[in-house]
């Protein structure tokens, strides 16, 4: 049995092609037409009213596909929103080894971003193009059931760019909202409609020959049903009961519209149902609430004995069901028959339906479907309990959008009075940084929990509300609320998050000296509550890098978070990798920082790039890329961060944090010596000031003024703001005080104030030697500043150890500015408390291994090159995992990253690049 966290978020029967029914008559003309369509056209569309044999035709046709044809089947349902559709599609494609570059399970989350749907389509197209298949077919049955327009938007984009080996077939009762006219004109569309699907006279003859009424009038049947497959079967079933005369030739239902066809169906189904044995009739009525029927599910829902035998009887009688290709007998009721059964159940036994729906929800692995059952039954409380139990874990896995869709199906008055649902609303808003919605939902949740006497939950909701208020310009209210919470006796399950929120309040107000104390208390509380969910709430910590006392605390958090996260991408592990990135940078180990950030990139991609992770990811790429001389990467990350903030972020987030976004871009321009870009950014940073901003905004603008003065050659004007920034110590993210200290000393030395410059440097150098400051922070001053400081004739003003450290920093900065490349070290160059001057040495600017001659191969990390060498030798992922003591999941991520960096579509192409000799 699969573990709960490995179960798909839908019934597996949805992606299993139906098993062809025995006794189906051969339809050679239809089969030839359909085979030609599937081979020659990008899209094959089967459109006809219910019961015209669309599914049967496709099911029969795929059985004749070549053995090397890759098949993915999806049976659509009414509740197939975009998230579920993507989950079904990616799972159906899983056996065909598509080289995904984003985790398939993260596509639904990625689609929620502005413009993300197009990105998802491109990821899917690229994965299909790279699949090692000679031919592929994606079948989507019952397309008319899909109500989410985003699904069709996705399909439109994918079909426009569908790679050559692949084709798509769709079965629907109505034309899907796609560009059919354009594809029809281009010859990309094949259409089989009612005329092509209806039975011909010879096919009706064959059908009668195998029926219980072989002497029936074939022409009369054809006239009455116009070749409608379901009508033929229903009529033959009715004739077998001898309840009425056969339709006379020349009369009947030729040209019947949909309402008349439905009337015929209801009549015949009623006759069939009423003539059944009572046990079988009750079985079908009660189980009609289930989309797929298995013996175990039916026994649980209907509470009837012998369900396996009854299910076999349904299949034997051919009672308008499809047999799915599954390990156990699994039947799917035809739509119209199921509709009829449910209408009879609701009409004749309305008191039964809520009870049956509640039973159907029991043990349902698909959370959305289980909640849907309960909501149809009006069982608000069980639905709430189910979401309260499973909703938080769904959010941890990037399922916030799906959770919000489930919440939207509750009546508003039910939502308002249920604090558990309001808490989930707030939790789902946080990854999007929708702080206004978060505050509103959490405030309502806290009031509801307090009303119900649930103090622990009320405190948690209040802490979230306070965290949200810090980001909506309500800092005083947030701090007052947190002070009130800390005055209470806190439950151990809630204390870590309260401390986390307090740490951010201290940071936001510029009280850097208080941050480490709150984080230490948070870690102590987490150690007593080692639940992944409690740790996950506190994942957003890397931005506190450089704050006094935080270095050992961040390392402690990262170690435990990596242990809890295991080998599976989670936002907790991505947060820990961001911490590892800045820890390595603090040691001035640029290769190790790049390696950790590359791993964080992989997790972010696999998680769908939520804003709650990407903000710190973009900032890290901007600054570390600049220090490493990678101008393109630094500016690209800065631009993505800026675009997300200005075009997609909600107002509260933009007002509160735009300054930090812009200041990070300013720092990158300074490091890279790009005066024009810095001057272009300056008016934006100065002009975005508002009352929502955190205390660091004033410091950032002060640093900007100093930079502009230095660009203008006004050293004296730059000195004063730099003195203030250096003196106050680190109270903002990513070592601004270390940067200011280096810039100040350089400014003083250029002014001829060597004594003052040495006095500026000595406390910082001493702090580095004592392990109180991270040497890497100085790299943010830029290579020009550090090279000038290293070249100063200090004499006795600085001791030799201090001067050696300056020279080492200048060497690392110069190597980074030259573009040392991302080759990784083994990470073993970490320094002890005494720092590099006390026996350690700053890491070399480039990795120990020589970079490959191919520039694209040089972009790979050392581990990725080792994996690629094994791929080129023909090793499978399993053998590679065994060779390097890695999990298959990690190897799969390495392979996807290799394909991405090399710009190739398959393992074979990547291996060829590795084996290709360097050019002369």
Number of C-alpha atoms within 10 A of each C-alpha: 4 7 6 8 10 7 13 17 18 19 16 16 20 21 23 16 25 24 17 19 17 8 10 12 15 12 16 10 11 17 16 11 14 22 17 13 21 23 17 14 18 24 27 24 24 29 25 22 17 21 23 25 20 26 23 17 18 23 18 19 17 17 12 10 17 10 8 10 16 20 20 23 24 23 21 22 18 12 15 21 19 25 24 21 21 22 19 26 20 19 19 19 22 14 11 17 13 22 27 26 22 24 22 22 22 23 28 27 23 25 23 19 18 13 11 17 22 17 17 25 22 17 20 26 20 21 20 24 20 20 22 18 16 12 18 24 22 19 26 21 23 23 23 18 16 20 15 15 12 15 18 17 16 20 17 18 18 19 20 13 16 22 17 12 18 25 23 21 23 23 27 23 19 16 15 16 12 14 11 18 11 11 17 13 9 9 13 19 21 22 19 18 19 19 14 17 20 22 23 18 15 12 18 20 20 17 21 21 14 12 15 13 16 14 10 19 16 21 19 17 28 27 20 24 26 22 22 28 21 19 24 23 20 23 22 22 22 21 18 15 13 11 10 9 9 17 21 13 14 13 11 17 18 14 12 15 10 11 9 12 20 17 11 18 20 18 16 20 22 17 16 18 18 11 13 12 10 10 13 19 18 16 22 24 22 24 27 27 23 20 16 21 24 17 19 11 19 27 17 17 22 21 15 15 14 12 22 15 12 19 21 15 13 18 18 11 11 16 19 21 21 21 20 22 16 14 6 10 15 21 25 20 21 16 15 17 19 21 15 19 24 21 15 14 20 15 11 10 13 13 11 13 20 18 16 22 25 22 21 22 23 14 11 17 15 17 23 20 19 21 26 21 24 25 22 14 16 16 17 18 13 15 25 22 14 16 23 16 12 12 25 18 17 18 21 20 18 25 20 26 21 23 22 19 13 18 20 12 13 19 12 10 8 13 18 15 15 18 29 23 26 24 29 24 24 27 25 26 21 20 19 21 20 20 25 21 18 28 26 17 24 30 23 25 30 27 18 22 23 16 12 12 11 14 15 18 21 25 26 25 32 24 28 28 28 29 27 28 24 26 26 23 19 15 21 13 13 25 21 11 18 22 13 10 19 14 8 9 8 16 14 14 19 21 26 29 25 27 25 24 26 28 24 23 26 19 23 21 17 19 15 24 17 18 25 22 17 20 26 22 17 25 23 13 20 23 14 11 17 14 12 16 15 18 22 20 16 21 23 20 20 24 19 25 24 27 24 17 19 21 21 12 16 23 15 14 23 24 17 19 22 18 10 19 19 11 14 14 21 22 28 26 27 29 29 27 27 29 29 24 27 30 25 24 25 24 23 29 27 35 28 28 28 27 25 24 24 20 20 26 22 20 25 26 18 25 27 26 25 20 20 17 24 21 20 19 26 25 24 26 24 30 29 26 28 29 29 29 24 22 21 12 18 25 20 15 23 26 17 16 24 21 12 18 21 16 10 14 20 16 15 21 22 23 22 21 18 22 24 20 22 23 24 22 25 28 24 30 24 25 26 26 17 13 16 11 15 22 17 11 17 18 10 14 21 18 9 16 16 12 10 18 26 23 16 18 24 14 19 23 19 18 24 25 18 24 27 18 16 17 17 11 11 14 19 14 16 25 21 13 21 26 17 17 22 21 13 10 20 24 27 25 17 25 25 24 28 26 24 28 26 27 29 29 28 29 25 21 20 15 14 11 14 20 15 16 25 21 14 20 22 15 12 23 24 17 15 22 23 17 17 19 26 26 26 25 25 28 29 27 26 26 27 18 22 26 19 17 26 20 12 13 12 17 10 8 17 18 13 13 15 21 21 16 21 22 18 23 26 24 19 26 30 22 20 25 22 15 18 19 24 24 25 22 24 12 14 9 18 19 19 13 14 16 25 25 21 14 10 14 17 22 23 17 25 21 20 12 10 10 19 14 11 14 11 13 19 18 18 24 24 21 16 19 19 14 22 26 17 17 21 18 12 14 15 13 21 14 16 22 18 13 12 12 10 15 15 17 14 15 22 18 20 23 21 21 23 25 21 16 14 17 12 15 21 20 21 14 16 23 18 12 18 19 13 9 10 10 6 3
